[in-house]
Amino acid sequence: MNGLFRVLIPFLAVVISITSIGFAENLSEWKLPPVPVPKDNPQSRAKIALGHQLVFDIRLSKGDSISCSHCHVPAAGGGGPTPRAFGHGGELGRWAPSWINSAFYTSLFWDGRASSLEEQTGALPGKMGPITAPPEMGAKIEDVVARLNTIPEYKKQFNQVFGTDATPENIAKAIASFERTLIAYDSPFQKYVNGDKKAISPAAKRGFELFKGKAACATCHAPPNFTDNNFHNIGVPQVGPLKEDVGRYEVTKDNGDKGKFKTPTLYNSASLSFHMHDGAFRSLEEVVEHYNKGSNPNDSNQDSLIFPLNLTSAEKDDLIAFLKSLTDKRLDKIVSPKLP
């Protein structure tokens, strides 16, 4: 028997070592990587500061009435404070998604029609986005450029950062540079996957296992940014002013894409005032229950990945505890800088 133990002990040590390494690797895939930065728009402190000013400045809109931060409210998790965004066209059809961790997205907007943060701004010629979309901020970019160049401090800043006066291109670049700093590196979950095992509660740890297992959330909310950067129809009820929102179909014209919307990151989702592309749900509890019941099986286009989860009340609570661990409170406290 003693001889058997002498043989088994080294074997068990190897098994335990392999298991430990596997666990570390499993957590490491959830670590947020460095932010990808375009070669033609390197980050700088001055550029980020300029972008920070621009997203809080109503002078980028028609009639000096709306800023980017009116729809992307830091205290509301960087998302919209109302179920649907409001602009010069009144209530729009979609909720304004959070800007947190948007630097990791491979496409922007709920339907994925923009390929970069720069393009998403709507400042670039031929690219429609919030600044120039008539129903949203409603500005003409040439008017915005002219206006900024009449403001001495802005004129000085643009020349210091870009070597020129304001242009549509460098307005887009400055805003995108600021958005690339809105990363939830300081969330408890990130501290946990980076080695602090006490950073999240036992309930959150159980919720993480549910997230990856029984609840099947990680199928679409994949590591490291809790998104597969893809589009899905998850049976969200149509609410708001639109009778129908065809989602990704608007871009691809593929019938299979009707009702599909981008998978958003879940970072700071506990801070959001609303959830889903049309703001249909007001709380994480409502979101979890939507998935728990299998969403809407009567929707012929609903993704086959959706099915009833049969979560218990305790499991739902643990799942929500985990989602709350994704909150980087620092990002909820961003305020407007002093504007020129």
Helices and strands as residue ranges (DSSP letters): H 2-28, H 45-55, G 58-60, G 62-64, H 68-71, G 74-76, E 86-87, E 90-91, G 102-104, H 117-120, H 141-148, H 152-162, H 168-179, H 188-193, H 202-212, G 217-219, E 231-232, H 249-252, G 255-257, E 261-262, G 269-271, H 284-292, H 313-324, G 329-333
